[in-house]
Amino acid sequence: MLRREQAVLDLNAHHRALRRCHGCGSYSRPHGEVGGKLLCEKCVEKARRDDPETEVIFRGEIEV
């Protein structure tokens, strides 16, 4: 009987949670969504400063 082995990726949860920010391009945890784009915390705050009327959907409210 042949034994099949599975490839196991040795990645931690922090690495898998990182996404590229559509504002600055850095890899970080998504903080919120503005205009359909995932942004990091710095870019969300910048968008709010530029236009206080900006609608921000925070990460807990985004449906994946």
DAQUISUL-V198580 format. One record per residue. N is the residue number from 1. PHI is phi as a letter, one per 30 degrees, with the letter a starting at -180 (NA if undefined). D_FIRST is the distance of its C-alpha to the first C-alpha in Angstrom with 1 decimal. Layout:
# DAQUISUL-V198580
n=N phi=PHI d_first=D_FIRST
n=N phi=PHI d_first=D_FIRST
This chain:
# DAQUISUL-V198580
n=1 phi=NA d_first=0.0
n=2 phi=d d_first=3.8
n=3 phi=c d_first=6.5
n=4 phi=c d_first=9.6
n=5 phi=c d_first=12.9
n=6 phi=c d_first=16.2
n=7 phi=d d_first=19.5
n=8 phi=c d_first=21.9
n=9 phi=d d_first=25.6
n=10 phi=c d_first=27.8
n=11 phi=c d_first=30.9
n=12 phi=d d_first=33.3
n=13 phi=d d_first=35.0
n=14 phi=d d_first=38.3
n=15 phi=d d_first=36.9
n=16 phi=d d_first=35.4
n=17 phi=d d_first=38.7
n=18 phi=d d_first=40.8
n=19 phi=b d_first=42.1
n=20 phi=d d_first=44.6
n=21 phi=d d_first=48.1
n=22 phi=d d_first=49.9
n=23 phi=c d_first=53.2
n=24 phi=c d_first=52.8
n=25 phi=i d_first=49.4
n=26 phi=d d_first=48.2
n=27 phi=d d_first=44.8
n=28 phi=a d_first=45.5
n=29 phi=d d_first=44.7
n=30 phi=d d_first=46.4
n=31 phi=c d_first=49.6
n=32 phi=a d_first=50.8
n=33 phi=b d_first=51.2
n=34 phi=b d_first=54.5
n=35 phi=i d_first=55.0
n=36 phi=i d_first=51.3
n=37 phi=c d_first=50.3
n=38 phi=d d_first=48.4
n=39 phi=b d_first=50.6
n=40 phi=d d_first=50.4
n=41 phi=d d_first=53.0
n=42 phi=d d_first=55.5
n=43 phi=d d_first=55.6
n=44 phi=d d_first=55.9
n=45 phi=d d_first=58.9
n=46 phi=d d_first=60.4
n=47 phi=d d_first=60.1
n=48 phi=d d_first=61.9
n=49 phi=d d_first=64.6
n=50 phi=d d_first=65.2
n=51 phi=b d_first=65.4
n=52 phi=d d_first=65.8
n=53 phi=d d_first=65.2
n=54 phi=d d_first=61.6
n=55 phi=d d_first=59.1
n=56 phi=c d_first=56.2
n=57 phi=c d_first=53.0
n=58 phi=d d_first=51.5
n=59 phi=e d_first=47.7
n=60 phi=d d_first=47.4
n=61 phi=c d_first=48.9
n=62 phi=d d_first=46.8
n=63 phi=c d_first=44.2
n=64 phi=c d_first=41.1
